[in-house]
């Protein structure tokens, strides 16, 4: 999803694919040819990519695109002004965001021999977890929040979840809801950040930046006196997957 509402054409997709390939391709010994076939991001690759993800060309709306672009350009300066005027240090500026991980998901394509008329029936597993990461501008990460559909999975039977390296939460769909985010805020974020800043000898005066996801309630702005919560503009909103 193009969350920043910036128009993307085929050339942009090809250039991005090439940059990712350059970043991720395995290193080769100096003077030795690579054993891997060089990725070209050809027109054929682009056509396959667009078909696989059902991408279509649509006409952009001039007014909405202009408004989003202007807001995107203005926001960094607005954030910088807030930080400078209120005297936040890098250790006091935190950002939180979550991502869904389909840890059992199998490929939806398979190879079959010429003798087989069709692919065997297979129902892809949809088990997933949501992981919320939170860190500050100084590079410190607090304990991640892990959200799973089961409160007491078999693998953790008789285990004390408080001893896990994550803050454990659960709901039926394993997606972040407002009540769960507030629970994470009060029981994980505030205690973890208090402990961290105390160790640094710094005041508990915190700026928390979150996006406009439905699971991030407006009530966060009034949840704790010493924590200022600001929401990213709509164009930065990352929609969580829906089942």
Buried (B, 14 or more C-beta within 10 A) or exposed (E): EEEBBEEEEBEEBBEEBEEEBEEEEEEEEEEEEEEEEEBEBEEEBBEEBBEEEEEEEEEEEEEEBEBBBEBBEEBEEEBEEBBEEEEBBEBBBBBBBBEBEEEEEEEEEEEEEEEEEEEEEEEEEEEBBBBBBBBBBEEBEBBBBBBBBEEEEEEBEEEEBEEEEBBBBBBEBBBBBBEBBBBBBEEBBBEBBEEBBEEEEEEBBBBBBBBBBEBBBEEBEEBBEEBBBEBBBEBBBBEBEEE
